[in-house]
Amino acid sequence: MKCALCDEKNCYKGKDCTSIKDEISYEGGDLDSMQASAEIEARYYMEKTRLEELILYAQKMGYKKLGLAFCIGLQREAKTIHRILARDFEVFSVCCKVCGIDKEDFDLEKLYGEGFEATCNPIGQAKVLNESETDLNIIVGLCIGHDILFTQHSEAPVTTLVVKDRVLAHNPVGVVYSGYYLKKRFGITE
């Protein structure tokens, strides 16, 4: 499958280009999630922000405890998000530098060179939130790779609210909207 390169998108009109349609079934919690998502889309299309949709989704799913796994570089944003979510939920938050583990302990390359430098600890973040028995965990700006490890080790479902992109003000898709950058960096012209 190379759906991204397909110009027709006839699936939007019901065409099945796969052989898996009969193998797909949404039941139980999966069906609940699909129904909540569809309801939010149908009722609030182009009206609610992603944060507002997240709140509506968590309420619809009956979640009570939310976890925030955040990057220390977005601590101000995490604090604001925590305060907003705490109006409706019990919120647990854990910083990426939890446990203060030195990069030297794992022979990791350092950003600043000499001396102590705490590593990010996505497995530790997942462990802390697992122990808090969160219903849903939210990623706020974890580094590439760290987000993957966090998701793999989280016992609760995970959604991403903020994707880190230090160059594009945490808007990684901005690169595909810049014809100049696409041409200069990737050699792609539209």
Buried (B, 14 or more C-beta within 10 A) or exposed (E): EEEEEEEEEEEEEEEEEEEEEEEEEEEEEEEBBEEBBEEBEEEEEEEBEEBEBBBBBBEBBEBBBBBBBBBEBBBEBBEEBBEBBEEBBBBBBBBBBBBEBEBEEEEEEEEEEEEEBBBBBBBBBBBBBBEBEBBBBBBBBBBEEBBEBBBEBBEBBBBBBBBBBEEBEBEEEEBEEEEEBBEEEEEEEE
